[in-house]
Amino acid sequence: MNNSQEIFDKYNKATADDLIPILQDIQADNGFLSETSVREVSEFLKLPSSRVYGVATFYNQFRFSPVGKYHISVCRGTACHVLGSATVLQEMEKILKIKAGSTSRDGLFSIEVVACIGACGLAPVISINGEFHAKVTTESLKGIIEEYRKKED
């Protein structure tokens, strides 16, 4: 309980009601929920690991593997869908050679599909580490990805 202990210390009278906030804090600290952290939370709250894992898998805000240095959120909301976000997502998977929900082997890129980013006027939109890219096309996507790759040179 080394890394999680500081978080657990904030919840000195924790109950099962604190499960989600604890998981959120651990993910904010580590970037994802590891098997070890799920086990530690289970022990701390005196809950079965299966319950902790069940709650974490129910909410799509929780991840079980690390995200890339450049985490890409692809909006699939109605406006983005109508304006071609499915094609943008397919092209992105092709360019990065990974599927949505995955991280590239070099750890640089990960793709997440989100229901709505809340920037419908910019559709189709993607967000990379919180930076929005508006009216993305398959052509503009290549340039956007290249910008981030150049940062690594």
Number of C-alpha atoms within 10 A of each C-alpha: 14 8 12 19 14 11 17 19 10 10 15 8 9 15 12 13 9 12 19 15 12 20 22 17 16 23 19 12 13 15 17 20 22 16 12 11 19 21 17 20 23 19 13 18 20 12 15 14 17 12 13 20 17 11 14 20 13 9 10 8 11 18 16 15 15 17 21 19 16 19 19 25 25 25 27 23 21 14 19 26 16 12 18 18 25 16 13 24 24 14 17 21 16 11 14 17 12 17 16 16 14 18 23 16 12 8 14 16 21 24 24 19 16 15 13 16 18 12 16 16 11 15 25 26 29 29 17 19 12 11 10 15 16 16 18 20 18 16 10 14 19 15 11 13 17 12 11 15 13 8 7 7 5
